[in-house]
Amino acid sequence: MSNVNRLQMPSMKRILARAMLAVLSLLAACASTKVETTGSPLKEPVCQVGARALTTVVYWSPQWRAHQKEPPLREAAALRGIQDFLSRTSCLAVSAIHRLPAEDALRSDEQLMRMASSTSTKPERVLLIVVRELGPRLTVGIPVIVEGGTEVLIDVRVLDPQGSAPLANARTFWRNGGTFVIKGVKTLDQDMSSALSATLMPGVFTN
């Protein structure tokens, strides 16, 4: 092999590597968000933007799958996401956010109402958020070479102390990603907030 060819090979490798990175970047830019809601979702947003803020008590609890990795990291991200959503929802006046032990997340509507009514400020809305999944995902194989992103799985109940039936009792599966998308844990706060927006303020918040 000539000296000229030996000198050109590293340069060609760099060009090919840069080209591949450019292609991957373009593909990663095509990440999309999908939201699936089952059960009995809200018929309208939990509150009306611009209207009087509704006094609200929020309960939340993690219910991780078996062998969940790094539960403390995910729980911290979940709480920050909940706080972010509530801070942006000016039509909810949140009086308290309570973390429930895992076994208490199965409490009945009546039990949650009694808990909320014991607070100093009588709530107009009671929210229960059960976090079942919050983290990155990655699939490698055929026919998809690499497909990844992040996902959130939450159960949400919305109660009106003045009503006899829950306003909502739904499960939301929120996913952001696509082919050649690889995401870590940096966006989990915002992912959680976005999943709550899709569940509680559908059509109002875009993120």
PyMOL commands that set and color helices and strands:
alter all, ss='L'
color gray80, all
select helices_A, chain A and resi 3-28+71-88+102-106+109-117+188-200
alter helices_A, ss='H'
color red, helices_A
select strands_A, chain A and resi 32-40+54-62+92-99+125-140+146-159+168-179
alter strands_A, ss='S'
color yellow, strands_A
deselect
rebuild
show_as cartoon
